[in-house]
Amino acid sequence: MNTGFVFSFEAIIALLLLATILLSMNFGETNSLKELLILQQENDLLKVWSANFQSETEMINDTKLLFDNYELFLDNKKISGTGNGKNSVASEAVLVDNYLIERKIKIIVYFN
């Protein structure tokens, strides 16, 4: 008694077509752990600054503690950093300062 699988011609063509489609799809590059760590650190900085809005000098010092190669923008004006690199990760947020004025903060971290 033969208990093997028997596929029809249409089923074989359908499986081959499915395999071809899956192989031809571009899944893109996956994020490396380094990118995820940088993104988490950027978001942590923005969370801290949203709880207690700091001066530009304090923001620059905080950013320098975490990142070597970065650019920091406040209201679309670059306030610190000379970033360059092959890859970058950016985070931005709109925060309310001590005078209830909305401020846009953007951090870009470059890495290789």
VENHU-V878444 format. One record per backbone hydrogen bond with DSSP energy under -1.0 kcal/mol. NH is the residue of the N-H (numbers start at 1). CO is the residue of the C=O. Records with the same first field share a line. If there is no record, write none. Layout:
NH = CO  CO
//
This chain:
12 = 8
13 = 9
14 = 10
15 = 11
16 = 12
17 = 13
18 = 14
19 = 15
20 = 16
21 = 17
22 = 18
23 = 19
24 = 20
36 = 32
37 = 33
38 = 34
39 = 35
40 = 36
41 = 37
42 = 38
43 = 39
44 = 40
45 = 41
46 = 42
47 = 43
48 = 44
49 = 45
50 = 46
51 = 47
52 = 48
59 = 55
60 = 56
61 = 57
62 = 58
63 = 59
64 = 60
65 = 61
66 = 62
67 = 63
71 = 108
72 = 80
73 = 106
74 = 77
75 = 104
77 = 74
79 = 72
80 = 72
87 = 111
89 = 109
91 = 107
93 = 105
95 = 103
97 = 101
100 = 97
103 = 95
105 = 93
106 = 73
107 = 91
108 = 71
109 = 89
110 = 69
111 = 87
//
